[in-house]
């Protein structure tokens, strides 16, 4: 049995656990005109994700029942439930850290029989009728994201041990620079490669589950990419 006491796991949601980006899917279906302008300004770096998301959520035109019906049609990575089960059996703390919507995360996971995962995300509020608003209880001074993932990395480090990040995109770039290892999907693969961050590319949580024991007991995961700036295999923590 690998030693598990020295690791914490921080896991993104949209595009990592969820197959698609939840807020994008809601905007495509329920967004009033103007949300795409906010999206363009965010991609251009004019505004941060916190400002973008607050503006976009205010443009959603849907009832609570329409929201729940929509969330009920969204899928998660087919291997995630087994990965959660394994982390619980091994006693590895795992936290969902997302710049998305807390209500959506809880609802989608519950729809797939998963509950009890600590979740850090923006807070979605029903403002009456078809109106919605967003608050960001996990923001941080100087960070333009609604959820400061770097702050969550720091909290994980304060608990002791090493930190594994599992993510897929731009919202994970900063946090990836500060963790000990990354299981990377999609755009995060290119970021880790370019930045010299030790990582293993994954396409699904089935692959993450296969790699986990080797990481936990200090062996180099068999499909890992270790940039030349990274420590050698014998330097990985046990």
Order of alpha helices (4+ residues) and beta strands (2+ residues): beta-alpha-alpha-alpha-alpha-alpha-beta-alpha-beta-beta-alpha-beta-alpha-beta-alpha-beta-alpha-beta
